[in-house]
Every structure is written in C-alpha cells, then in structure tokens.
C-alpha cells in the first residue's frame, strides 16, 4: 500500500493481550481479552497525538 509495515508491541496482562503502535501522525492500541474459553473480546483505539484516544470499534466473537 506504499507505507512501511506497522509493528505492534505489547504483552499479556493476565488473559488480556495489549498491543500498541506509535508512528508519525497515528497511534493505535489493540486489546484482545481471552478470559472466556469460547469468546474473544477485542477493541481498537486511535490517536493522532498519543494523548487523546478515540475508540474505533469494540467486538465480541463467540465460537459456535
């Protein structure tokens, strides 16, 4: 797409994986909550300055 790859770094805090990417002009935070065996809860937040965050989405995925 004409831009370098975005590398997300983070760690698990219990059953929650928190990842972040900070680059020129855009910062992104991803959260994956794995505490339920058959369910994945995830969210994404974005910020232009790394201080004021806006929630892009929340999702809850269930295994059938």
C-alpha positions in Angstrom: 0.0 0.0 0.0 3.0 2.3 -0.1 3.7 2.6 3.6 6.1 0.6 5.8 4.7 -2.2 7.9 3.2 -1.1 11.3 4.9 -3.1 14.1 2.7 -3.6 17.2 4.4 -4.4 20.5 2.9 -5.3 23.9 2.3 -8.0 26.4 -0.2 -10.2 28.2 -1.7 -8.9 31.5 -3.4 -12.0 32.8 -5.7 -13.1 30.0 -5.6 -9.7 28.2 -3.2 -9.0 25.4 -2.5 -5.3 25.0 -0.6 -4.1 21.8 0.4 -0.6 20.7 1.8 1.1 17.7 3.1 4.7 17.6 4.1 6.3 14.4 4.2 9.7 12.8 0.7 11.0 12.7 -1.1 8.0 14.1 -1.0 5.9 17.3 -3.1 2.7 17.7 -3.9 0.5 20.7 -5.4 -3.0 20.3 -6.8 -5.1 23.1 -7.7 -8.8 23.0 -9.4 -10.3 26.0 -9.2 -14.1 26.2 -10.6 -14.7 29.7 -13.6 -16.7 28.3 -12.8 -20.0 26.7 -15.2 -19.7 23.7 -15.2 -15.9 23.3 -12.8 -13.3 22.1 -13.4 -9.6 23.1 -11.4 -7.1 21.2 -11.2 -3.3 20.7 -9.1 -0.7 18.8 -8.4 2.9 19.7 -6.6 5.5 17.6 -5.0 8.8 18.4 -3.2 11.5 16.3 -1.1 12.7 19.3 -0.9 9.7 21.6 -2.8 11.5 24.3 -6.4 11.9 23.1 -7.8 8.5 22.2 -10.9 7.6 20.1 -12.5 4.2 20.2 -12.7 2.8 16.6 -14.5 -0.4 17.5 -15.5 -3.0 20.1 -16.2 -6.6 19.1 -17.2 -9.8 20.8 -16.7 -13.0 18.9 -18.2 -16.3 20.0 -17.2 -19.8 18.9 -20.2 -21.9 17.8 
